Amino acid sequence: MLSRGEYLKELGIDVWVERATHSLDTHTQLDDESGLDWAELADRVASCTRCSLHSGRQQTVFGVGNQQAQLMVIGEAPGAEEDKQGEPFVGRAGQLLNSMLRAVGFERGEVFIANILKCRPPQNRDPKPEEVIACGNFLERQIELIAPSAILAVGRIAAQNLLKVDTPIGKMRGKTYQFSGSQHGKEIPEIVTYHPAYLLRSPNEKRKVWQDLQAVKRVLEPDQ
Ligand code: SF4
């Protein structure tokens, strides 16, 4: 008995078979960031069109701060002001983050601040999984190059994507995780806390953030 394809062929009808596409995987393999130095990585991010977010951005937001930082702060994605200024965590949330950092003895310029995504999602919607995958190598290489002693994940999106879980952030707080996002890199202690933008709306949660920051301090200064 003829298959449907053979039958159509017998009738002289071309059969079009949809080709399996794995463009994201292929692209990620082709654009391996693992050997790039800091300047090459920054250049690659600045010209990236790997996901659709490139079309709506004013500029990429690579990250800012000390390339030898002890502490790396990782948030979600640029908002409108970050997209305009090219720097993560600016505006009121950024000022609150600066205060949070000072509480553990860091000035903003002493840490490195980056986001899961380097381009702004429209209307500040949550990042899509394919965007997180497409952008993931950039952050991974940043973490490898900086090799911080601790990571502070601020907000649900950062915490869930770094640790690859769906746990609500309220349940993730209060523990120290081991981040091992890179195949080549070492495990790095990671603390989860609320995003400063959330704190601006819910100031009662500041006490919990203070506890999280104390946990960061204990990781960085275990003998104190
Ligand atoms: Fe490239 Fe990341 Fe921007 Fe997407 S979000 S275009 S992957 S830099």
Boltz pocket constraint, residues with backbone or C-beta under 6 A from the ligand:
constraints:
  - pocket:
      binder: B
      contacts: [[A, 45], [A, 48], [A, 49], [A, 50], [A, 51], [A, 52], [A, 53], [A, 54], [A, 60], [A, 117], [A, 118], [A, 119], [A, 131], [A, 134], [A, 135]]
      max_distance: 6.0
